[in-house]
Amino acid sequence: MSLNPRDVINILNTNEIDTFISKTSSTFSVNKNVKEVNVDYSWLYVLENTLGNIDKIVRNPRRFIVQEEDIVIVEKVKKISQETIQHLAEHSENIRDIDEDGNVMPEKLLNVHKEDTTDLYENRFIYTLVKRLENFIERQLKDLDVVSLRETKKDAIYKASSEYDNKKASIEVKINYESVDELNKDGKSLRDRILACYDIISGFGTTEMIKDLIGCSPVRNPIRKTNLILREPNFQKAFLLWEQLDNFEFKDPKVVKYENSKESDDETRNEFDLSFFVDCNALDENQDNILKFKDLDSKLSKVIDEYIYDSKDSLDVLVDKLKKYYDINLKEKQNKERIISAILNKFIKSHNELISSINDIVH
């Protein structure tokens, strides 16, 4: 008869286990080495919560009027402004002649050119931040294969000896155990989140403000804390993101930690003691004592164990089924006993009749 490992455990005699372990002397120690790699993605949360503020700035940029003045010959002046007339009144040297009717004929005039521009320091700050984010994310995507993880290595040693029922056993076990656990598990992958941010930032390049500022002078640290940057909520969030990038880029994003420890765990040692008992049972030649195939409690335990794992019925349902099957089998047993009894009685009767006949012949 072949048993699977769980069956072997189920049919072990608990009294024998207690006796064995009480006679066992054992030691257990483990040397643990932990290597932890932490990749800092704190910037991603700040970025995701700031992109909406940057979007509001680039789609509704601050503007101001740039005025350029130049004195040119009258033929080149396209538009006469209030500033042109005032300048001519203050500079008579630019008058060529005045006719009899008092009409002034200028030789040169002040040409005023006004242009609406977004080339503000605050806008250039946002432009520089957007370009900086593009470069930063491109570098992060290249290193994204490095994930936060914890590598654990354990070297365990278990030694034990036992004397029971005129038997002796000893064991020495060395186990090398390794595990790797990823630390930054979340529903949506980091790559998807970073790529989504990158798409939004790339989209800023299509806005009028960013296109107008192409070729402008980028801002540099330290950032000039103008009233707009300090007080306007969208610029405040953008400035915090800038500082976050500064703090992140000035340190190594990959932090490696090593932890070494030696420990002795009584609970784990007890589990190894039980394993020692199972191993000794496997070597015992008296299989009837070891496996207890005919042991009623072991059989019943196995049936109940399988029932618990394979059925969702309650204990009351199990009891009703057991009573039903018990009554059926009891009747079968009683019927067999009656049949056997009848056969035995018939045999005894025939035997007695035969003995009586022999006695009659003899006497």
Summary of the structure (lengths in Angstrom):
residues: 363
radius of gyration: 47.7
end to end distance: 59.8
largest distance: 191.8
contacts: 884
relative contact order: 0.17
helix: 54%
strand: 23%
